[in-house]
Structures are given as C-alpha cells and as structure tokens.
Amino acid sequence: MFIDELEIHVEAGNGGNGALSFRREKYVEFGGPDGGDGGNGGSVIVKVRPEFNTLLPLRNRRKYKAGHGRNGRGDNMTGATGENLILEVPAGTIVRDRESGTILGDLTLADSSVIVAKGGRGGKGNRHFVSSTHQAPKFAQPGEEGETLWLRLELKVLADVGLVGFPNAGKSTFISRISAAKPKVADYPFTTLKPNLGVVRATPVENFVVADIPGIIEGAHEGAGLGLRFLKHIERTSILLVMIDPADPEREPDVCYRVLRNELNSFSTKLSRKPHLVAFTKADVPHERQEAIARLTETLRQAGIHWATLSSVTGEGIQAMVYELNDRVKEAKAARAAEMPAVSDEEGPAPEKVGESACEEEAQTSAPDHEEIDPLDELDF
C-alpha cells in the first residue's frame, strides 16, 4: 500500500524534577544541600531512512511519545536524559505543523533529520539555590514539560523526470521499457493507481529517475480522477515528458496537449513552468490524426519544444528519447548548481547528535549517607 499523507501526534519527554536533598554524614551536623538536577526530556526527531518509499510504517499509530527525563538524586547526581524518539520517513517528506501549516522540515537528503518537538529541560536541584542568606534551601525546581504538537507528513517522491498524460497514454509501458520498474499495464484507464519510480541507465556512468503518476483527466486540478492527489509528486522533477496517444478516441492530439498544459497550470504555476518535452506514443498503432499532429508539432517547433514519436512495443525512438532526457536532466542540474549561493569556508557549529541517551548516572562506591526530601514539598519560587 502506498501512503503519501499522514497526521500524527508527537509528544516530547518532560524534564525530570530537581532533587531536594541534604548531605548527611558522621560528624557533620549541618551538611549542605546536594540535590542533583533532573535529566532533560527526550526529543522527537523525524529522520530519513533511504530504503523507505512510503509513510506506511507510521500509519498504525496516531500518537508517539519520547522518554521522560529521570529525577535528580542526592549527592549531586543528575537524572538520566529521556530517550529520543526517532520517526523514520522516506526521502522527499515534508514535515508541517498541522495547526499553523508551518514547514518544520523538508527532508530531501539521505541523512536529513529535524527535531520536531524538543524535550523539556530538567529542573535544578536545591544546591543551585544556596545564597548568603539562604544556606539550606528546602525547595527544588520541577522539570519543564516537553513540546507537543500534531504533525502533517507529506511525501513527494524524488525524481528527475515526470511522466504526464491521459489515462492509457502509454506511460507505464514506457517506464517499464526504459527501467526495471514493473507497473501494472492493462488496456483500460487508471491502471496506475500510485506513483511508480524507475531508475534509467542512460550511459554506463549516468542515470536518472523517472516518475510515472496516475493519468490526468480534464478537471484534475478540481479533484476529478486521480491526478490531483498525485500531481504533487512531479513538482520536484527537473523536467516533464508529456505523453500523447495520437489514437486517443476521445480527443485530438492538439486538444490533449492543451488540456494537459491547462491542468498543470491550474494545479501549480511552478509546475507549468517546468521545461517539458512531448512524446507521441504507440507509433505502432495506425491512426488518422496526421493533420492534428502536424498542427501540434508546428506549434511545438515555434516554441522550441522538443518532440518525438515513440513505440514501446517496437522500440522506435526509445533510446533516442532516453539520451535526450538525460541531457536535459544534466542541464537542469547544472543550472540549479549555478544558482546556489557559494558555501563559506568557515566551519559552522558541530551538528547535534540525536538518538542517544546521555548523562548516565555515575555510582559512587564510597558515597556518604544523605537524606532525601520529597522535591514537591515546600516549593518556594
């Protein structure tokens, strides 16, 4: 099952309470305060797991909690930090605060991660509240509560080329011909019900990723068919390949092209501005649409848009299209790299380590006796 949208509730751990404790040992009648600090609560972290391609592993639970920090103890012992909770997602996942819509993280790299809920800080033990006029403070600080919020996870698959076309235009057959992807192929509309990704090896040292989404129909941007839900999956692509079946019994090729372009523009102007190529599919199937194709190809020629005729059955035009797509992908990547700001040579702060339990308690083999007092008694702030 392919899951690309999910809402979950996350709760970071609370900080442990600071200890209210006084040192007690033989011959020392009035030992000073020795209450240790509470441990920090664990945080909730969303992290990319490269082998994942769906949000399905998170579907079975709605609420996720990180570990609470442990309370401080006497003898200045700090409580253990709560265990972080790591939620693993596929690359391409956008993490939002459900209530505000704010993007907390756009995880596109294999090692991407984002802290979405920070654990509460541990409270301070009573040893921190000693002063010249207050030598024996009988209060300690409670731990802070961890952050809690609803998250909305949205998966947008990462691909270089997006295939766009009406149902049964030959997209799935094409991707199965140029890659190892094996989508369902049948002679009826909406055979493809989820995005399919295929890795295409253009040369011995170069490859690119193609995304095939369910066919678009007129009105997809308003919710018709399956296209609206899956158009977002080609928003990250470098280029689009618009695939048109000249033998489509319902519409002429130039009408197909116009409707598809209108749907892309209605869904997202960013999507409609992406560079695109046009492929006339099923060249092995006879048709009588030469005049309509001539009108469209003349329009494409004047606009400087590359077009080609393909047959996934006979292989006509397939390899040439692969080379053309590979060249366009390289051009798009080079253009993006040129637009990126220069990276400073100065070192930034060290990255924060995640997923570790810190501040383990260290036992004292010859610790003096001490008296612990309930940290919730006699609080005085």
Contacts in CASP RR format, 6 or more apart in sequence:
PFRMAT RR
TARGET T0000
AUTHOR 0000-0000-0000
METHOD contacts of the structure
MODEL  1
MFIDELEIHVEAGNGGNGALSFRREKYVEFGGPDGGDGGNGGSVIVKVRP
EFNTLLPLRNRRKYKAGHGRNGRGDNMTGATGENLILEVPAGTIVRDRES
GTILGDLTLADSSVIVAKGGRGGKGNRHFVSSTHQAPKFAQPGEEGETLW
LRLELKVLADVGLVGFPNAGKSTFISRISAAKPKVADYPFTTLKPNLGVV
RATPVENFVVADIPGIIEGAHEGAGLGLRFLKHIERTSILLVMIDPADPE
REPDVCYRVLRNELNSFSTKLSRKPHLVAFTKADVPHERQEAIARLTETL
RQAGIHWATLSSVTGEGIQAMVYELNDRVKEAKAARAAEMPAVSDEEGPA
PEKVGESACEEEAQTSAPDHEEIDPLDELDF
1 54 0 8 1.000
1 56 0 8 1.000
2 54 0 8 1.000
2 56 0 8 1.000
2 194 0 8 1.000
2 195 0 8 1.000
3 54 0 8 1.000
3 55 0 8 1.000
3 56 0 8 1.000
3 59 0 8 1.000
3 155 0 8 1.000
4 54 0 8 1.000
4 55 0 8 1.000
4 154 0 8 1.000
4 155 0 8 1.000
4 156 0 8 1.000
4 195 0 8 1.000
4 229 0 8 1.000
4 233 0 8 1.000
5 55 0 8 1.000
5 152 0 8 1.000
5 153 0 8 1.000
5 154 0 8 1.000
5 155 0 8 1.000
6 55 0 8 1.000
6 58 0 8 1.000
6 59 0 8 1.000
6 152 0 8 1.000
6 153 0 8 1.000
7 62 0 8 1.000
7 98 0 8 1.000
7 150 0 8 1.000
7 151 0 8 1.000
7 152 0 8 1.000
7 153 0 8 1.000
8 58 0 8 1.000
8 61 0 8 1.000
8 62 0 8 1.000
8 63 0 8 1.000
8 64 0 8 1.000
8 87 0 8 1.000
8 150 0 8 1.000
8 151 0 8 1.000
8 153 0 8 1.000
9 62 0 8 1.000
9 63 0 8 1.000
9 64 0 8 1.000
9 148 0 8 1.000
9 149 0 8 1.000
9 150 0 8 1.000
9 151 0 8 1.000
10 44 0 8 1.000
10 63 0 8 1.000
10 64 0 8 1.000
10 65 0 8 1.000
10 66 0 8 1.000
10 85 0 8 1.000
10 87 0 8 1.000
10 116 0 8 1.000
10 117 0 8 1.000
10 148 0 8 1.000
10 149 0 8 1.000
10 150 0 8 1.000
10 151 0 8 1.000
11 44 0 8 1.000
11 63 0 8 1.000
11 64 0 8 1.000
11 65 0 8 1.000
11 66 0 8 1.000
11 117 0 8 1.000
11 146 0 8 1.000
11 147 0 8 1.000
11 148 0 8 1.000
12 41 0 8 1.000
12 42 0 8 1.000
12 43 0 8 1.000
12 44 0 8 1.000
12 66 0 8 1.000
12 117 0 8 1.000
12 118 0 8 1.000
12 119 0 8 1.000
12 120 0 8 1.000
12 146 0 8 1.000
12 147 0 8 1.000
12 148 0 8 1.000
13 41 0 8 1.000
13 42 0 8 1.000
13 43 0 8 1.000
13 65 0 8 1.000
13 66 0 8 1.000
13 67 0 8 1.000
13 68 0 8 1.000
13 69 0 8 1.000
13 82 0 8 1.000
13 119 0 8 1.000
13 120 0 8 1.000
13 145 0 8 1.000
13 146 0 8 1.000
14 41 0 8 1.000
14 68 0 8 1.000
14 69 0 8 1.000
14 119 0 8 1.000
14 120 0 8 1.000
14 143 0 8 1.000
14 144 0 8 1.000
14 145 0 8 1.000
14 146 0 8 1.000
15 38 0 8 1.000
15 39 0 8 1.000
15 40 0 8 1.000
15 41 0 8 1.000
15 68 0 8 1.000
15 69 0 8 1.000
15 82 0 8 1.000
15 119 0 8 1.000
15 120 0 8 1.000
15 121 0 8 1.000
15 122 0 8 1.000
15 123 0 8 1.000
15 143 0 8 1.000
15 144 0 8 1.000
15 145 0 8 1.000
15 146 0 8 1.000
16 38 0 8 1.000
16 39 0 8 1.000
16 40 0 8 1.000
16 41 0 8 1.000
16 68 0 8 1.000
16 69 0 8 1.000
16 70 0 8 1.000
16 71 0 8 1.000
16 72 0 8 1.000
16 79 0 8 1.000
16 122 0 8 1.000
16 123 0 8 1.000
16 142 0 8 1.000
16 143 0 8 1.000
17 38 0 8 1.000
17 71 0 8 1.000
17 72 0 8 1.000
17 122 0 8 1.000
17 123 0 8 1.000
17 140 0 8 1.000
17 141 0 8 1.000
17 142 0 8 1.000
17 143 0 8 1.000
17 375 0 8 1.000
17 376 0 8 1.000
18 35 0 8 1.000
18 36 0 8 1.000
18 37 0 8 1.000
18 38 0 8 1.000
18 71 0 8 1.000
18 72 0 8 1.000
18 122 0 8 1.000
18 123 0 8 1.000
18 124 0 8 1.000
18 125 0 8 1.000
18 126 0 8 1.000
18 140 0 8 1.000
18 141 0 8 1.000
18 142 0 8 1.000
18 143 0 8 1.000
18 375 0 8 1.000
19 35 0 8 1.000
19 36 0 8 1.000
19 37 0 8 1.000
19 38 0 8 1.000
19 71 0 8 1.000
19 72 0 8 1.000
19 73 0 8 1.000
19 74 0 8 1.000
19 77 0 8 1.000
19 125 0 8 1.000
19 126 0 8 1.000
19 140 0 8 1.000
19 372 0 8 1.000
19 375 0 8 1.000
20 33 0 8 1.000
20 35 0 8 1.000
20 125 0 8 1.000
20 126 0 8 1.000
20 138 0 8 1.000
20 139 0 8 1.000
20 140 0 8 1.000
20 372 0 8 1.000
20 373 0 8 1.000
20 374 0 8 1.000
20 375 0 8 1.000
20 377 0 8 1.000
20 378 0 8 1.000
21 33 0 8 1.000
21 34 0 8 1.000
21 35 0 8 1.000
21 36 0 8 1.000
21 73 0 8 1.000
21 74 0 8 1.000
21 75 0 8 1.000
21 125 0 8 1.000
21 126 0 8 1.000
21 370 0 8 1.000
21 371 0 8 1.000
21 372 0 8 1.000
21 373 0 8 1.000
22 31 0 8 1.000
22 32 0 8 1.000
22 33 0 8 1.000
22 34 0 8 1.000
22 136 0 8 1.000
22 370 0 8 1.000
22 371 0 8 1.000
22 373 0 8 1.000
23 31 0 8 1.000
23 32 0 8 1.000
23 33 0 8 1.000
23 34 0 8 1.000
23 75 0 8 1.000
23 368 0 8 1.000
23 370 0 8 1.000
24 31 0 8 1.000
24 368 0 8 1.000
24 369 0 8 1.000
24 370 0 8 1.000
24 371 0 8 1.000
25 31 0 8 1.000
25 368 0 8 1.000
25 369 0 8 1.000
25 370 0 8 1.000
30 136 0 8 1.000
32 127 0 8 1.000
32 130 0 8 1.000
32 135 0 8 1.000
32 136 0 8 1.000
33 125 0 8 1.000
33 126 0 8 1.000
33 127 0 8 1.000
33 129 0 8 1.000
33 130 0 8 1.000
33 136 0 8 1.000
33 137 0 8 1.000
34 74 0 8 1.000
34 75 0 8 1.000
34 76 0 8 1.000
34 127 0 8 1.000
34 370 0 8 1.000
35 72 0 8 1.000
35 73 0 8 1.000
35 74 0 8 1.000
35 75 0 8 1.000
35 76 0 8 1.000
35 77 0 8 1.000
35 125 0 8 1.000
35 126 0 8 1.000
35 127 0 8 1.000
35 140 0 8 1.000
36 72 0 8 1.000
36 73 0 8 1.000
36 74 0 8 1.000
36 75 0 8 1.000
36 76 0 8 1.000
36 77 0 8 1.000
36 78 0 8 1.000
36 79 0 8 1.000
36 124 0 8 1.000
36 125 0 8 1.000
36 127 0 8 1.000
37 72 0 8 1.000
37 78 0 8 1.000
37 79 0 8 1.000
37 122 0 8 1.000
37 123 0 8 1.000
37 124 0 8 1.000
37 125 0 8 1.000
37 128 0 8 1.000
38 69 0 8 1.000
38 70 0 8 1.000
38 71 0 8 1.000
38 72 0 8 1.000
38 78 0 8 1.000
38 79 0 8 1.000
38 122 0 8 1.000
38 123 0 8 1.000
38 124 0 8 1.000
38 125 0 8 1.000
38 143 0 8 1.000
39 69 0 8 1.000
39 70 0 8 1.000
39 71 0 8 1.000
39 72 0 8 1.000
39 78 0 8 1.000
39 79 0 8 1.000
39 80 0 8 1.000
39 81 0 8 1.000
39 82 0 8 1.000
39 122 0 8 1.000
39 123 0 8 1.000
39 359 0 8 1.000
40 69 0 8 1.000
40 81 0 8 1.000
40 82 0 8 1.000
40 119 0 8 1.000
40 120 0 8 1.000
40 121 0 8 1.000
40 122 0 8 1.000
40 359 0 8 1.000
41 66 0 8 1.000
41 67 0 8 1.000
41 68 0 8 1.000
41 69 0 8 1.000
41 81 0 8 1.000
41 82 0 8 1.000
41 119 0 8 1.000
41 120 0 8 1.000
41 121 0 8 1.000
41 122 0 8 1.000
41 146 0 8 1.000
42 66 0 8 1.000
42 67 0 8 1.000
42 68 0 8 1.000
42 69 0 8 1.000
42 81 0 8 1.000
42 82 0 8 1.000
42 83 0 8 1.000
42 84 0 8 1.000
42 85 0 8 1.000
42 119 0 8 1.000
42 120 0 8 1.000
43 66 0 8 1.000
43 84 0 8 1.000
43 85 0 8 1.000
43 115 0 8 1.000
43 117 0 8 1.000
43 118 0 8 1.000
43 119 0 8 1.000
43 354 0 8 1.000
44 64 0 8 1.000
44 66 0 8 1.000
44 84 0 8 1.000
44 85 0 8 1.000
44 87 0 8 1.000
44 115 0 8 1.000
44 116 0 8 1.000
44 117 0 8 1.000
45 84 0 8 1.000
45 85 0 8 1.000
45 86 0 8 1.000
45 87 0 8 1.000
45 113 0 8 1.000
45 114 0 8 1.000
45 115 0 8 1.000
45 116 0 8 1.000
45 354 0 8 1.000
45 355 0 8 1.000
46 86 0 8 1.000
46 87 0 8 1.000
46 89 0 8 1.000
46 93 0 8 1.000
46 95 0 8 1.000
46 104 0 8 1.000
46 105 0 8 1.000
46 107 0 8 1.000
46 113 0 8 1.000
46 114 0 8 1.000
46 116 0 8 1.000
46 151 0 8 1.000
46 153 0 8 1.000
47 86 0 8 1.000
47 87 0 8 1.000
47 88 0 8 1.000
47 89 0 8 1.000
47 107 0 8 1.000
47 112 0 8 1.000
47 113 0 8 1.000
47 114 0 8 1.000
47 354 0 8 1.000
48 88 0 8 1.000
48 89 0 8 1.000
48 90 0 8 1.000
48 91 0 8 1.000
48 92 0 8 1.000
48 93 0 8 1.000
48 107 0 8 1.000
48 109 0 8 1.000
48 110 0 8 1.000
48 111 0 8 1.000
48 112 0 8 1.000
48 113 0 8 1.000
49 88 0 8 1.000
49 89 0 8 1.000
49 90 0 8 1.000
50 91 0 8 1.000
50 110 0 8 1.000
52 88 0 8 1.000
52 89 0 8 1.000
52 90 0 8 1.000
52 91 0 8 1.000
53 90 0 8 1.000
53 157 0 8 1.000
53 197 0 8 1.000
54 90 0 8 1.000
54 155 0 8 1.000
55 89 0 8 1.000
55 90 0 8 1.000
55 93 0 8 1.000
55 153 0 8 1.000
55 155 0 8 1.000
57 88 0 8 1.000
58 87 0 8 1.000
58 89 0 8 1.000
58 153 0 8 1.000
64 85 0 8 1.000
64 87 0 8 1.000
65 85 0 8 1.000
66 82 0 8 1.000
66 83 0 8 1.000
66 84 0 8 1.000
66 85 0 8 1.000
66 117 0 8 1.000
66 119 0 8 1.000
67 82 0 8 1.000
67 83 0 8 1.000
67 84 0 8 1.000
67 85 0 8 1.000
68 82 0 8 1.000
69 79 0 8 1.000
69 80 0 8 1.000
69 81 0 8 1.000
69 82 0 8 1.000
69 122 0 8 1.000
70 79 0 8 1.000
70 80 0 8 1.000
70 82 0 8 1.000
70 361 0 8 1.000
71 79 0 8 1.000
71 375 0 8 1.000
72 78 0 8 1.000
72 79 0 8 1.000
72 125 0 8 1.000
73 79 0 8 1.000
73 361 0 8 1.000
73 372 0 8 1.000
74 370 0 8 1.000
74 372 0 8 1.000
75 364 0 8 1.000
75 367 0 8 1.000
75 368 0 8 1.000
75 370 0 8 1.000
76 127 0 8 1.000
77 361 0 8 1.000
77 362 0 8 1.000
78 359 0 8 1.000
78 361 0 8 1.000
79 359 0 8 1.000
79 361 0 8 1.000
80 357 0 8 1.000
80 359 0 8 1.000
80 360 0 8 1.000
80 361 0 8 1.000
81 357 0 8 1.000
81 358 0 8 1.000
81 359 0 8 1.000
82 357 0 8 1.000
83 355 0 8 1.000
83 357 0 8 1.000
84 354 0 8 1.000
84 355 0 8 1.000
84 356 0 8 1.000
84 357 0 8 1.000
86 113 0 8 1.000
86 354 0 8 1.000
86 355 0 8 1.000
89 95 0 8 1.000
89 107 0 8 1.000
89 153 0 8 1.000
89 155 0 8 1.000
90 155 0 8 1.000
91 107 0 8 1.000
91 108 0 8 1.000
91 109 0 8 1.000
91 110 0 8 1.000
91 112 0 8 1.000
91 158 0 8 1.000
92 106 0 8 1.000
92 107 0 8 1.000
92 108 0 8 1.000
92 155 0 8 1.000
92 156 0 8 1.000
92 157 0 8 1.000
92 158 0 8 1.000
92 236 0 8 1.000
93 107 0 8 1.000
93 153 0 8 1.000
93 154 0 8 1.000
93 155 0 8 1.000
93 156 0 8 1.000
94 103 0 8 1.000
94 105 0 8 1.000
94 106 0 8 1.000
94 107 0 8 1.000
94 153 0 8 1.000
94 154 0 8 1.000
94 155 0 8 1.000
94 156 0 8 1.000
95 103 0 8 1.000
95 104 0 8 1.000
95 105 0 8 1.000
95 106 0 8 1.000
95 107 0 8 1.000
95 114 0 8 1.000
95 116 0 8 1.000
95 151 0 8 1.000
95 152 0 8 1.000
95 153 0 8 1.000
96 102 0 8 1.000
96 103 0 8 1.000
96 104 0 8 1.000
96 151 0 8 1.000
96 152 0 8 1.000
96 153 0 8 1.000
96 154 0 8 1.000
97 104 0 8 1.000
97 149 0 8 1.000
97 150 0 8 1.000
97 151 0 8 1.000
97 152 0 8 1.000
98 149 0 8 1.000
98 150 0 8 1.000
98 151 0 8 1.000
98 152 0 8 1.000
99 149 0 8 1.000
99 150 0 8 1.000
101 152 0 8 1.000
104 114 0 8 1.000
104 116 0 8 1.000
104 151 0 8 1.000
105 114 0 8 1.000
107 113 0 8 1.000
107 114 0 8 1.000
108 158 0 8 1.000
108 236 0 8 1.000
113 354 0 8 1.000
115 352 0 8 1.000
115 354 0 8 1.000
116 149 0 8 1.000
116 151 0 8 1.000
117 146 0 8 1.000
117 147 0 8 1.000
117 148 0 8 1.000
117 149 0 8 1.000
118 146 0 8 1.000
118 147 0 8 1.000
119 144 0 8 1.000
119 146 0 8 1.000
119 147 0 8 1.000
120 143 0 8 1.000
120 144 0 8 1.000
120 145 0 8 1.000
120 146 0 8 1.000
120 147 0 8 1.000
121 143 0 8 1.000
121 144 0 8 1.000
122 141 0 8 1.000
122 143 0 8 1.000
122 144 0 8 1.000
123 140 0 8 1.000
123 141 0 8 1.000
123 142 0 8 1.000
123 143 0 8 1.000
123 144 0 8 1.000
124 140 0 8 1.000
124 141 0 8 1.000
125 140 0 8 1.000
125 141 0 8 1.000
125 375 0 8 1.000
126 137 0 8 1.000
126 138 0 8 1.000
126 139 0 8 1.000
126 140 0 8 1.000
128 141 0 8 1.000
129 137 0 8 1.000
129 139 0 8 1.000
129 140 0 8 1.000
130 137 0 8 1.000
137 380 0 8 1.000
138 373 0 8 1.000
138 377 0 8 1.000
138 378 0 8 1.000
138 380 0 8 1.000
139 378 0 8 1.000
139 379 0 8 1.000
139 380 0 8 1.000
139 381 0 8 1.000
140 375 0 8 1.000
140 379 0 8 1.000
141 381 0 8 1.000
142 375 0 8 1.000
142 376 0 8 1.000
142 379 0 8 1.000
154 232 0 8 1.000
156 232 0 8 1.000
156 233 0 8 1.000
156 235 0 8 1.000
156 236 0 8 1.000
157 195 0 8 1.000
157 197 0 8 1.000
157 211 0 8 1.000
157 233 0 8 1.000
157 236 0 8 1.000
158 209 0 8 1.000
158 236 0 8 1.000
159 197 0 8 1.000
159 198 0 8 1.000
159 209 0 8 1.000
159 210 0 8 1.000
159 211 0 8 1.000
159 233 0 8 1.000
159 234 0 8 1.000
159 236 0 8 1.000
159 237 0 8 1.000
160 208 0 8 1.000
160 209 0 8 1.000
160 210 0 8 1.000
160 237 0 8 1.000
160 238 0 8 1.000
160 239 0 8 1.000
160 325 0 8 1.000
160 329 0 8 1.000
160 332 0 8 1.000
161 208 0 8 1.000
161 209 0 8 1.000
161 210 0 8 1.000
161 211 0 8 1.000
161 237 0 8 1.000
161 238 0 8 1.000
161 239 0 8 1.000
161 240 0 8 1.000
161 241 0 8 1.000
161 325 0 8 1.000
161 329 0 8 1.000
162 210 0 8 1.000
162 211 0 8 1.000
162 212 0 8 1.000
162 213 0 8 1.000
162 234 0 8 1.000
162 237 0 8 1.000
162 239 0 8 1.000
162 240 0 8 1.000
162 241 0 8 1.000
163 171 0 8 1.000
163 174 0 8 1.000
163 175 0 8 1.000
163 210 0 8 1.000
163 211 0 8 1.000
163 212 0 8 1.000
163 213 0 8 1.000
163 234 0 8 1.000
163 240 0 8 1.000
163 241 0 8 1.000
163 243 0 8 1.000
164 213 0 8 1.000
164 216 0 8 1.000
164 234 0 8 1.000
164 240 0 8 1.000
164 241 0 8 1.000
164 242 0 8 1.000
164 243 0 8 1.000
164 260 0 8 1.000
164 264 0 8 1.000
164 276 0 8 1.000
165 171 0 8 1.000
165 215 0 8 1.000
165 216 0 8 1.000
165 242 0 8 1.000
165 243 0 8 1.000
165 244 0 8 1.000
165 256 0 8 1.000
165 260 0 8 1.000
166 215 0 8 1.000
166 216 0 8 1.000
166 217 0 8 1.000
166 244 0 8 1.000
166 245 0 8 1.000
166 248 0 8 1.000
166 251 0 8 1.000
166 256 0 8 1.000
166 260 0 8 1.000
167 189 0 8 1.000
167 190 0 8 1.000
167 191 0 8 1.000
167 214 0 8 1.000
167 215 0 8 1.000
167 217 0 8 1.000
168 187 0 8 1.000
168 188 0 8 1.000
168 189 0 8 1.000
168 191 0 8 1.000
168 245 0 8 1.000
169 215 0 8 1.000
169 243 0 8 1.000
169 244 0 8 1.000
169 245 0 8 1.000
169 248 0 8 1.000
169 281 0 8 1.000
170 243 0 8 1.000
170 245 0 8 1.000
170 281 0 8 1.000
170 282 0 8 1.000
170 312 0 8 1.000
171 192 0 8 1.000
171 212 0 8 1.000
171 215 0 8 1.000
171 243 0 8 1.000
172 183 0 8 1.000
172 184 0 8 1.000
172 185 0 8 1.000
172 191 0 8 1.000
172 192 0 8 1.000
172 196 0 8 1.000
172 212 0 8 1.000
173 185 0 8 1.000
173 312 0 8 1.000
173 313 0 8 1.000
174 212 0 8 1.000
174 243 0 8 1.000
174 279 0 8 1.000
174 281 0 8 1.000
174 310 0 8 1.000
174 312 0 8 1.000
174 318 0 8 1.000
175 181 0 8 1.000
175 183 0 8 1.000
175 196 0 8 1.000
175 198 0 8 1.000
175 210 0 8 1.000
175 212 0 8 1.000
176 182 0 8 1.000
176 183 0 8 1.000
176 185 0 8 1.000
176 312 0 8 1.000
177 312 0 8 1.000
177 315 0 8 1.000
177 318 0 8 1.000
178 200 0 8 1.000
178 210 0 8 1.000
178 318 0 8 1.000
178 322 0 8 1.000
179 198 0 8 1.000
179 199 0 8 1.000
179 200 0 8 1.000
179 210 0 8 1.000
180 198 0 8 1.000
180 199 0 8 1.000
181 196 0 8 1.000
181 197 0 8 1.000
181 198 0 8 1.000
181 210 0 8 1.000
181 212 0 8 1.000
183 191 0 8 1.000
183 192 0 8 1.000
183 196 0 8 1.000
183 212 0 8 1.000
184 191 0 8 1.000
184 192 0 8 1.000
184 193 0 8 1.000
185 191 0 8 1.000
189 215 0 8 1.000
190 214 0 8 1.000
190 215 0 8 1.000
190 225 0 8 1.000
190 226 0 8 1.000
192 212 0 8 1.000
192 213 0 8 1.000
192 214 0 8 1.000
192 215 0 8 1.000
193 214 0 8 1.000
193 226 0 8 1.000
194 214 0 8 1.000
194 230 0 8 1.000
195 211 0 8 1.000
195 212 0 8 1.000
195 213 0 8 1.000
195 214 0 8 1.000
195 230 0 8 1.000
195 233 0 8 1.000
196 211 0 8 1.000
196 212 0 8 1.000
197 209 0 8 1.000
197 210 0 8 1.000
197 211 0 8 1.000
197 212 0 8 1.000
198 209 0 8 1.000
198 210 0 8 1.000
198 211 0 8 1.000
198 212 0 8 1.000
199 207 0 8 1.000
199 208 0 8 1.000
199 209 0 8 1.000
199 210 0 8 1.000
200 207 0 8 1.000
200 208 0 8 1.000
200 209 0 8 1.000
200 210 0 8 1.000
200 322 0 8 1.000
200 325 0 8 1.000
200 326 0 8 1.000
201 207 0 8 1.000
202 208 0 8 1.000
202 322 0 8 1.000
202 323 0 8 1.000
202 325 0 8 1.000
202 326 0 8 1.000
203 326 0 8 1.000
206 326 0 8 1.000
206 330 0 8 1.000
208 325 0 8 1.000
208 326 0 8 1.000
208 329 0 8 1.000
210 325 0 8 1.000
211 233 0 8 1.000
211 234 0 8 1.000
211 237 0 8 1.000
213 227 0 8 1.000
213 230 0 8 1.000
213 231 0 8 1.000
213 233 0 8 1.000
213 234 0 8 1.000
214 225 0 8 1.000
214 226 0 8 1.000
214 227 0 8 1.000
214 230 0 8 1.000
215 226 0 8 1.000
215 227 0 8 1.000
216 227 0 8 1.000
216 231 0 8 1.000
216 260 0 8 1.000
216 263 0 8 1.000
217 224 0 8 1.000
217 225 0 8 1.000
217 227 0 8 1.000
218 224 0 8 1.000
218 259 0 8 1.000
218 263 0 8 1.000
219 225 0 8 1.000
219 263 0 8 1.000
219 266 0 8 1.000
220 226 0 8 1.000
220 227 0 8 1.000
220 228 0 8 1.000
220 231 0 8 1.000
220 263 0 8 1.000
220 267 0 8 1.000
221 228 0 8 1.000
221 231 0 8 1.000
221 263 0 8 1.000
221 266 0 8 1.000
221 267 0 8 1.000
222 228 0 8 1.000
222 266 0 8 1.000
228 267 0 8 1.000
231 263 0 8 1.000
231 264 0 8 1.000
231 267 0 8 1.000
231 268 0 8 1.000
231 271 0 8 1.000
234 240 0 8 1.000
234 271 0 8 1.000
235 268 0 8 1.000
235 270 0 8 1.000
235 271 0 8 1.000
237 274 0 8 1.000
238 274 0 8 1.000
238 275 0 8 1.000
238 328 0 8 1.000
238 329 0 8 1.000
238 332 0 8 1.000
238 333 0 8 1.000
238 336 0 8 1.000
239 274 0 8 1.000
239 275 0 8 1.000
239 276 0 8 1.000
239 277 0 8 1.000
239 325 0 8 1.000
239 328 0 8 1.000
239 329 0 8 1.000
239 332 0 8 1.000
240 264 0 8 1.000
240 271 0 8 1.000
240 274 0 8 1.000
240 275 0 8 1.000
240 276 0 8 1.000
240 277 0 8 1.000
241 276 0 8 1.000
241 277 0 8 1.000
241 278 0 8 1.000
241 279 0 8 1.000
241 321 0 8 1.000
241 325 0 8 1.000
242 257 0 8 1.000
242 260 0 8 1.000
242 261 0 8 1.000
242 276 0 8 1.000
242 277 0 8 1.000
242 278 0 8 1.000
242 279 0 8 1.000
243 278 0 8 1.000
243 279 0 8 1.000
243 281 0 8 1.000
244 253 0 8 1.000
244 256 0 8 1.000
244 257 0 8 1.000
244 260 0 8 1.000
244 278 0 8 1.000
244 279 0 8 1.000
244 280 0 8 1.000
244 281 0 8 1.000
244 296 0 8 1.000
245 256 0 8 1.000
245 280 0 8 1.000
245 281 0 8 1.000
245 282 0 8 1.000
246 253 0 8 1.000
246 280 0 8 1.000
246 281 0 8 1.000
246 282 0 8 1.000
246 285 0 8 1.000
246 287 0 8 1.000
246 289 0 8 1.000
246 292 0 8 1.000
246 293 0 8 1.000
247 282 0 8 1.000
247 285 0 8 1.000
247 286 0 8 1.000
247 287 0 8 1.000
247 289 0 8 1.000
248 256 0 8 1.000
251 259 0 8 1.000
252 289 0 8 1.000
252 292 0 8 1.000
253 280 0 8 1.000
253 289 0 8 1.000
253 292 0 8 1.000
253 293 0 8 1.000
253 296 0 8 1.000
254 292 0 8 1.000
254 295 0 8 1.000
254 296 0 8 1.000
254 299 0 8 1.000
255 292 0 8 1.000
257 278 0 8 1.000
257 296 0 8 1.000
261 272 0 8 1.000
264 271 0 8 1.000
264 272 0 8 1.000
265 271 0 8 1.000
265 272 0 8 1.000
275 328 0 8 1.000
275 332 0 8 1.000
276 305 0 8 1.000
277 305 0 8 1.000
277 306 0 8 1.000
277 307 0 8 1.000
277 308 0 8 1.000
277 321 0 8 1.000
277 324 0 8 1.000
277 325 0 8 1.000
277 328 0 8 1.000
278 296 0 8 1.000
278 300 0 8 1.000
278 305 0 8 1.000
278 306 0 8 1.000
278 307 0 8 1.000
278 308 0 8 1.000
279 307 0 8 1.000
279 308 0 8 1.000
279 309 0 8 1.000
279 310 0 8 1.000
279 321 0 8 1.000
280 293 0 8 1.000
280 307 0 8 1.000
280 308 0 8 1.000
280 309 0 8 1.000
280 310 0 8 1.000
281 310 0 8 1.000
281 311 0 8 1.000
281 312 0 8 1.000
282 310 0 8 1.000
282 311 0 8 1.000
282 312 0 8 1.000
282 313 0 8 1.000
283 309 0 8 1.000
283 310 0 8 1.000
283 311 0 8 1.000
283 314 0 8 1.000
283 316 0 8 1.000
283 317 0 8 1.000
284 311 0 8 1.000
284 313 0 8 1.000
284 314 0 8 1.000
284 316 0 8 1.000
297 307 0 8 1.000
300 306 0 8 1.000
300 307 0 8 1.000
306 324 0 8 1.000
308 317 0 8 1.000
308 320 0 8 1.000
308 321 0 8 1.000
308 324 0 8 1.000
309 316 0 8 1.000
309 317 0 8 1.000
310 316 0 8 1.000
310 317 0 8 1.000
310 318 0 8 1.000
310 321 0 8 1.000
311 317 0 8 1.000
311 318 0 8 1.000
312 318 0 8 1.000
END
